[in-house]
Structure formats: structure tokens, C-alpha cells
């Protein structure tokens, strides 16, 4: 019986780290969902970048500055309040991506 277990474990462990086929199936399904969510998140980030470019273009065309630091502080606070300290890092990354070329 230990021989069967030994042969079954390597089939599930490399892909998922699971030790049973049931756990491997659940992990695979959850990973697929995460992959789908990541695709949606990336799409939303790209959309955010495009909207930010419109704002920057209009602000510059009207004689303003490209970056509004007060608004960036609001965004940082919002992410920190919703997600804790790691939210600040996430917001900083989004802001960096959305600023375009400096």
C-alpha cells in the first residue's frame, strides 16, 4: 500500500504541492480562478493607465502639472485604509504605472 501512495504522490505534488488527488484538484481549480482574476486585474490596470493618460493630457493642455500630488495622497490613503500597509505599496505601483513617462 505504501508503494501505491509513493507513486500517487509524485503525480500530484509537482504541479500543486498537494499530497492527495482531491487536494490537487481543488488547488488546480483555484489556480485557474486566480489566473482568470489576474487577467481581469491586468485589464483593469491597463484601463486605469489609459484613463490616467487622458487626465494628464487634459491637465497639461490646460496649463496644469502632469501629476497632482494631493490626489495621489488620497489614492495612497484609500488603498492603505482598504488593504493595510501592503495596500500602500500596491497603490504606489499603480501610480507609477499610471504616471507614464516622467
C-alpha positions as CSV (number, residue, x, y, z in Angstrom):
1,X,0.0,0.0,0.0
2,X,2.9,2.4,0.7
3,X,4.1,1.7,-2.9
4,X,0.8,3.0,-4.3
5,X,0.9,6.1,-2.1
6,X,4.5,6.7,-3.2
7,X,3.6,6.5,-6.8
8,X,0.5,8.7,-6.4
9,X,2.2,11.5,-4.5
10,X,4.7,12.5,-7.2
11,X,1.9,12.8,-9.8
12,X,0.1,15.5,-7.7
13,X,2.9,17.1,-5.8
14,X,5.0,18.7,-8.7
15,X,2.1,20.7,-10.0
16,X,0.2,21.7,-6.8
17,X,2.3,20.6,-3.8
18,X,-0.8,18.5,-2.7
19,X,-0.5,15.1,-1.3
20,X,-3.9,13.8,-2.5
21,X,-5.6,13.8,-5.8
22,X,-8.6,15.5,-4.2
23,X,-6.5,18.4,-2.9
24,X,-4.6,18.6,-6.2
25,X,-7.9,19.0,-8.0
26,X,-9.1,21.7,-5.6
27,X,-5.8,23.6,-5.9
28,X,-5.8,23.3,-9.7
29,X,-9.4,24.7,-9.9
30,X,-8.5,27.5,-7.5
31,X,-5.4,28.3,-9.5
32,X,-7.4,28.6,-12.7
33,X,-9.7,31.0,-10.9
34,X,-6.7,33.1,-9.8
35,X,-5.4,33.1,-13.4
36,X,-8.7,34.4,-14.6
37,X,-8.7,37.1,-11.8
38,X,-5.2,38.1,-12.7
39,X,-6.2,38.6,-16.3
40,X,-9.1,40.8,-15.2
41,X,-6.8,42.8,-12.8
42,X,-4.3,43.3,-15.6
43,X,-7.0,44.5,-17.9
44,X,-8.3,46.9,-15.2
45,X,-4.8,48.3,-14.6
46,X,-4.4,48.9,-18.3
47,X,-7.7,50.7,-18.4
48,X,-6.7,52.8,-15.4
49,X,-3.5,53.7,-17.2
50,X,-5.4,54.8,-20.2
51,X,-7.8,57.0,-18.1
52,X,-4.9,58.5,-16.3
53,X,-3.3,59.4,-19.6
54,X,-6.4,61.3,-20.6
55,X,-6.4,63.2,-17.2
56,X,-2.7,64.1,-17.6
57,X,-3.1,65.2,-21.2
58,X,-6.0,67.5,-20.3
59,X,-4.3,68.8,-17.2
60,X,-1.2,69.7,-19.2
61,X,-3.2,71.2,-22.0
62,X,-4.9,73.5,-19.6
63,X,-1.6,74.7,-18.1
64,X,-1.6,72.4,-15.1
65,X,1.0,70.0,-13.9
66,X,1.2,66.4,-15.1
67,X,1.0,65.0,-11.5
68,X,-1.4,66.0,-8.8
69,X,0.3,65.1,-5.5
70,X,-2.7,65.8,-3.4
71,X,-4.8,63.4,-5.5
72,X,-2.0,60.8,-5.2
73,X,-2.0,61.1,-1.4
74,X,-5.8,60.4,-1.5
75,X,-5.3,57.3,-3.5
76,X,-2.5,56.1,-1.2
77,X,-4.7,56.6,1.8
78,X,-7.6,54.8,0.2
79,X,-5.6,51.7,-0.6
80,X,-3.9,51.7,2.8
81,X,-7.3,52.0,4.5
82,X,-8.8,49.2,2.5
83,X,-5.8,46.8,2.4
84,X,-3.5,47.8,5.2
85,X,0.2,48.6,4.8
86,X,0.6,46.4,1.7
87,X,-2.1,48.5,0.1
88,X,0.3,51.5,0.1
89,X,2.8,49.5,-1.9
90,X,0.1,48.4,-4.4
91,X,-1.1,52.0,-4.8
92,X,2.4,53.2,-5.3
93,X,2.9,50.7,-8.1
94,X,-0.4,51.7,-9.7
95,X,0.5,55.3,-9.5
96,X,3.9,54.6,-11.1
97,X,2.3,52.7,-13.9
98,X,-0.3,55.4,-14.5
99,X,2.1,58.4,-14.5
100,X,3.6,57.4,-17.8
101,X,6.9,58.9,-18.9
102,X,8.3,61.4,-16.4
